[in-house]
């Protein structure tokens, strides 16, 4: 028993040709299609009992989750990819532990006071300071969406750049929940792919892409993979280095994530095995 892979091509910033080649090399059927025709893909072409893995953009995965009943379908649990969800379980490991969450409209209203508080927090001068001076010299803030669907990319904003938030409101609406935290200096970022509670592959992607092993980031990824609560059967975890220590940067879905220079054989093999086990569990009447 082997799953069928449905792979969307021409995803922004992701070259899926190596993935298609690897799936084919491992003897599995691949159906692939262009990014601009994903809405024309008949999601009912498979029976509910078929074992199918979908891989594509977040927009396509929304269609899959709403229109396909194949198993496992797409590993893209949008609810668990929210910061407000996985921070609750992995908060001890995250980079931005001094964070707040609020609607972006409220952030604009409170921008001055939040910038002041952040500067005081970073300087250790919460008890006595001249507020107007701090406002002019406060450090930058990192603002990202809470949503796992990432309606916009994270922004590092200075005190005088609140206008960028105002332009975001036009795109996402004032009620969109965002995460705000002091800017942190990051010296390296790694992505690891986790399947069924095990790290199956990983690679560095910033400041340069390399497949060289990195024990400290792998250790933290392994710790996260070993936790009782898991956001999905297969998912990706980004680890970063800041201040000489490893931190959890963010959690992303398996089905919409780039794999950079990670070992595709291990990824395809691990995901395919996980898909078959999920499919078998679904078909087993005793489960």
ABEGO torsion letter per residue (X at the ends): XBBBBBBBBGBBGBBAAAAAAAAAAAGBBBBBBBAAAAAABBAAABBAABBBBBBBBAAAAAAAAAABABOAEBBBBAAAABAAAAAAAAAAABABABBBBBBAAAAAAAAAAAAAAAAAAAAGAAABBBAAAAAAABBBBBBBBABAAGABBBBBBBAAAAAAAAAAAAAAEAABBBBBBBBBBBABBBBBBBBGGBBABBBBAOABBBABBBAAAAAAAAAAAABABBABABBBBBBBBBGGBBBBABBBBAAABBAEABBAAAAAAAAAAAAAAAAAAAABAAX
